[in-house]
Amino acid sequence: MRRVLGHDKRHEVDLPAHRLPSPQAFVAAAVAGVGWGMNPEPLVRSHLAAGRLVELLPGRPLNVPLHWQAAQLPMAQLQTLTRHVMRVSALCLR
């Protein structure tokens, strides 16, 4: 909100907050009309296309850096998982 409205005290917005157990539950709550939120575009693409969700500020995406953190343990499974996460994220995320 601050990026869109600025840091001016006149634009301070008291935002209610909800805690939901998963990204899918967060999207389901938005589709049900519980509120609004920011979601990764791949997660809500079908809802946007069907009109179940709408962009609050069309054409103004809010890009945020994502980080993959993994312990530096010598575990083949963890290294394999990291490779898969990096490969798939390069395909799906901008």
Secondary structure, 3 states (H helix, E strand, C coil): CHHHHCCCHHHCCCCCCCCCCCHHHHHHHHHCCCCCCCCCHHHHHHHHHHCCCCCCCCCCCCCCCCCCCCCCCCCHHHHHHHHHHHHHHHHHCC
